[in-house]
Amino acid sequence: MKKKRFVFALVLCLIIDVGFAGRVVVPLLQSYEKASYSRFFSRNFGKIFDTSNYGILQLNNGLASTPQMGWNSWNFFACNISETIIKETTDALVSTGLAELGYDHVNIDDCWSSPLRDLKGQLVPDTITFPSGIKALADYVHGKGLKLGIYSDAGVFTCQVRPGSLFHEKDDAALFASWGVDYLKYDNCFNLGIEPKKRYPPMRDALNETGCSIFYSLCEWGVDDPALWAGKVGNSWRTTGDINDTWASIADINDKWASYAGPGGWNDPDMLEVGNGGMSYQEYRAHFSIWALMKAPLLIGCDVRNMTAETFEILSNKEVIAVNQDPLGVQGRKVYVSGTDNCLQVWAGPLSGHRLVVALWNRCPKAETITAQWDALGLESSTKVSVRDLWQHKQVTGDAVSSFAAQVDAHDCQMYIFTPRTVTRSVI
């Protein structure tokens, strides 16, 4: 049966050469060092936006050239999921136009399986909530032009005490492949105290052996600093504990590991909470802005079947999405702080076309003016830049020099593209 299932998986998959070693990594910022552009950027530019750790252990399976986008069931539905909800969500992603904007993964989280494996030791979908099975659901999602994600755990049980995949990696990977699964979120509960570095690679190897192109998302909560080792294991790795739908942000934890991310492997500060009701419009806009700037996965966590206009406005901002999906692939980061408890912050990152994305984030309780100084951004003080506002969708100025300032409402974030005047501008 194992051989038949493996052959069936090969037939279903697009076979690709996915070797895990031998990749030649080009320095992400080398074009910024060319003589024709170096006059705009200071000698500190490479230090401010350090990418020296990217690629050291980089996985090369042809996936994740940009951060993953899509939807995940957990933040809103938790265990209350069904194939009907997954199908309706798929339809909503298409009908709203979110799928066309890049939200193409439909990811089922915990609670899809029966409490026990079958007599052959195989995972079985819950017959009440997923009566048609996962393959039929994958066929439906694929028929809409999207991709289906599944969930398992690098432990003996999942977090909701369903069967985990620890010691079942080969069988489970082959099963997922035979169903046509495109994405695996792999959690960290009930792990028997075995260190993550030992538990996560076996599933990588098992997925690779199927011959299928399956995105591998490690969810080990940042407990063992996965940015230091997960680049050779998965396509993204959780750097934090679980996100909550509150203003208390975990962006700062993810910021620590900026130099390790890049095309093929991304730091993951967890899924988006935009639209779940716990924050204000301004707070959600800041949340989305910073996630996009950090090149974090953009996985919607609300009920897209019943979004408000404000939620849709945030999630569908093409210019902000373009920052996240920028092909240069450099994670933006916190570059300057001021104010009480450092609540006035400047975050920034390089983009293709020798541009910069700059976010002025006010984490203070009242409106404040935030200033981005050129030295904090790695720009020469004499450099003139045009400034485009990504939330107002308009150019603010064409000749800012030395610094740029704006008043930002409490718990809000303003986001801009800075383009040196004589550099050809790229259209977002």
N, C-alpha and C positions, 0 to 999 in steps of 0.2 A: 504493500500500500504506500510506503514511503517513497519508493521509486516512481510509482504512478503519479503521486501527488507532485513530486518534484518535476517530472516531465510536463505535467499539466501546467505548472507554474511557469515553466520556460516558454510554453506556447502562448500564455497570456501576456507575457512581459515583452517589452522592448529590450532586447539584449544589448548591453553596452559594456565596454571595457572599463572596469571601475577600479583599477589598481590602487593600493593604499600607500604607495611609496614612489619616490622618484620624481615628484612634482617639482618643476622649476618655478620658484616664486619670484615675480618681478616686484621690486619695491613699489609700494602703492603711490608714493609721493615723488617718484623720480622726475616726473615731468615738471613739477614745481621748481626743480633745481636747475632747469635749463637756463642758459644765459638770457634768453629773450624774456623770461618771466621773473628771474631772480631779483630784478630791481624793484619789483612790487612787494616782495616778501622778505622779511628779515631773516637773519641767521638763526633766530630762535624758532622759526616756523616748524622745523622738523622735530624740535624738542617739545613744543606745545602740543603738536598732533602726532605724537610718537606712534609709529606702527612697527617698531622693531621686533615685536614678538609675534607678529602675524606670519603664518606660514611655516613656523618652526616644526609643528606637528600636524600640518594641515591635511585633512581628509580630502581625497580626490575621487568623488563618485559621480561627478557631472551635475550635481544638484547645488542649489542654494547660491547661485551666482549673485543674487540679491536676497535680502531677508524674506522669509516666507510670509505670505498674506493669506487671509481666509477667515474662518469662523470656528469657534470651539464651543461645545455645549455646556461646559462646566459652570462658568461664572453665573449664568442665569438659571439654567435648568438643574444643575447638580445631577442627582440620580433620577430625576423625573424625565427621562428621555424615552423616545420610541422611534420606530422607523417613520411614523407619520410626521413627527416633529422634524426629523432629518430631511425628509422629502420636502416638506413645506418650507424649511429654511433654504434648501437648495433652490427652490422655485423663487423665493424672495430675493436671494442674492442675484439671480438673473433678472427678475422683473424690475428691481430697483436700479439696476445698472452697476451695482457694486462689483459683481463678477467681472464686468468689462473693465473696471478700474484696477483689477488685479487680485481681488479677494477670491481666489480660486480653490482653496482648500476647505472642505467641509469635514471637520474633525469631530468624531464621536469620542467623548471622554469616558470616564469610569461608568460602570453599571450596565454595559451592553451585554455582558455574558451571563450565563447561568451560574449559580453558586458553586457548581461542581463540574469537573471535567467528565466526559463520557467514559464508557467502559474501555475505550481504546486510549484513554489518556488525552483526548483532544479537547480544546476549547469549544464551547457550544454557545451560540447566541441565545439569549433569553427568549423562550418560545412565546411568551405573552407580549413582550414589548417589541420584539423583532421577529415576528412569526415567519417572514419571508426569507430570513437569513441575510448575512452580510454581503454575499456575492450579488444577490438580487438588488440590494441597496446600492452597491458599488456600480452596478450596471445602470441604475437609474441616474446616479450622480454623474457618471461618465457620459450618459446620454444628453445631459444638459451642458456638457463641455467643461465640467469641473472635476475635482479630484477628491477621493474619499480618504479620510484619516481614521485610524483606529487607536486604541489605548491599551497598554498593558503595563506591567510592573516588573522591575528587576528585583523582585522579592517573591516569596512563596504565595503571597496574596496581594491584591491591589489595595489601595487605601480604603475602599469600601468592602473589603473582604470578599472579593471575587478571586478566582484563580490567577496567580501571577505566573510569569514566564521563567523565573529562576529555575535552572536545570531542565527547562523545556524549550530552550531557545531555538534549536533547529526545527523541531516539529511546529512550533508556533509561527516562526518566520515563513516556513513553507506553506502553512495554512493561510496566513495573511496574503502571501503572494498568489495563492490559488484563487483567493476571493477577489483579487484585483485591487488590493489596498495600495495606496500611493504614499502613505505617511504613517509613521508610528511615533506616538508620544509614549515615552518609557519612564515610569514613575519610580519611587524610591521607598515605598512602604514595606514593612515586614521583611527586611533584608537580611535577617539572621546575623547581623553584625559584620557582614562581609564588606570590606571596603569597596567603594564605588569603582575604583580603578580596575578591580577584578571582575565586578558584576556586569559592567556595561559593554566591554569589548566582545564577549561571546555573542550578543545579539547583533552587533555590527557584522561579525563574521557570518552569522547565520543569514542575515538579510542579503549580504553580498553573495552567498552561495546560491541563493534562489535565482540569480541572474536578473532580478528585477530592479528597477530604479525606484527605491523607496526612501523617502526623506526620513532621516533618523534624528528625532528630537529628544535629547537627554533631559530628564526632569529630576535631577538629584539635589535640587534646592540650594545649590552653592555650598553644601556642607564641606566638601573636600576641594574647594577652589578649582572647579572643573576647567576654567579658562586655561589653567596651567597644563592640562593633559587631554582635554576632550577634543581638541582639534583633530586628532588622529582617530577619533572614535565616532563622532557624530557631526551633523550639519548645524546643530544649535545646541546650546547647553544653558540650563537655568543657572543664573548667578545668584538668585535670591530665594527667599521663602515665598509662600503664596501671597499674591496681591490681594488687597482688600479694596472695596468700593468706598474709599475715604481719602481725604486730602493728605494723609500721612504717606508720603511718597517713598518708594524704594529705589528711585532712580539713582540715588547717590551710591548705593551698593554696586549697581551695574557699572557706574562710571569708572570705578577702580580698575576695570579690566579692559578698557578701551583699546589698548595697544595690541590685544590678542585677536581681535575680530577682523573679518574681511571676507571677500568672496569665497564661498564654500563652507564657512563656519562662523556663526554669530552668537554673541552674548544675548541671553534671553532673560529679561526682568519680569517675565510672565505676561499673561494675556491682557488685552484691553478691557477696561471697565466702563468705557464710554457708553452712556445710555442706560445704565442700570439703576440710576436714581439716587445714588448716595452723594453725588457732588453737584455743584452748580455748572452752568454752561461754561463759565470762564475756567473753572477747574478742569473740566473735561477737555477743553480746548488746549490748556497747558499740558495735560496728560498726553494727549495725542501728539502735540508738537514735539515734546521731549522724546517720546518713543520713536517718532520718525527721525529726529536728529541723531539719536543714539544708534540708528540702524537696528533697532529691536524688531522682532517679528510683530507684524500688525495682524493679530488674530482677534477679530471682533468677539466680544463676550456677552453681548446683549441679545434680546429677541428681535432679530431683524424683520420678523413678520409684523411687528407693531412698533416701529421706531417713530419717535417724534421728528418733526422737521429739523429741530436743532441738532439732534443726534445724527441725522443723515447729512446735514451740512458739514459737520465735523469730519465724519468718516469718509465723505466723498470729495474732500478738498484735493484736487488733482495736483496742485503745486506742492502741498505738503507731502503727499504720497510720493511725488517725484524725488523729493529729498531722500526719503527712505530707500527708494529703489535706484538711487543714483549709481551708475556703473563703476565709479571709482571705488566705492565700498569702504570708505574710511569712517569709523564710528566717531561721531561728534562727542564733545565732552564739555565739562564745566571748566571755564578758563579764567573766571574772575568772580569774586564775591565781595560784598560790602553790606553795610547796614547791620541792624540788630540781629544777632545770631546768624549772620551771613545770609539774610533772607533776600537780598537783592543780588541776582545772579545773571551772569552772561555765560551762555553755552554756545559753542560754535564747532564747526567742522568743515574740512575741505570738500569740495565737490568737483566733478568733472568740469572741464572748460575753465579751470583755474579760478573758480568762484568759491565763495564761502557761504555757508548757511549760518546765520547768527540769530539766537533766541534770547530775548530779554525776558527773564522769568522773575516775577514778583511773588515771593513766598511770604511777604509781610502782610499784616492785617489791614493795611490801608494803601491807597494809590501812592506811587512813588515814581520819581524819574530815575531811570537806569541808563548808565552811559557805558558804551563799549569803546574802549580806547584801542587804537591801532596796535600798540605794543602787546596787548593781551591777546590779540588775534594773529600775531605774527606778521603784521603788515608794516612796511616802512612808513614812517610818519608823514611823508610827502605824497603817498599814494592817494590818488583820487578814485573814488568808487561810486558807482550808481547803486542805489538801494531800492529794492522792490519788496513791498509788504505782501506776504503770502496769504494773509487772512483778508486783507482789503483788496487784494488782486490789483495792485496799482504801484507805479513807481513813485517813491517818496521824494527822492532827490537824485540828481545826476552827478553831483560833484562833492560828496562828503570827503573831508580831509581831516586826518588826525584822530577824529572820534565821531561817534554818532550816538545821540541820546533820544529817548522817548519816554513819555509818561505811560506807565503801565498800571492798570487797575489791580486791586488786591487779588491775589491768587490767580492772576491771569498771565498770559505769555504772548508776546508779540514776536513774530518770526519773519526774517528777512533773508533775501539773497543779496550778497555784496559781490559786485563785479568790477574789478579794476577797469578804469575807463578805456584803456587802449587794448583790452583783451576782448576778442570777439565773444559776444554774449550767446549763450545757449538758450534756446527756447524750451521752457518746461512744458 
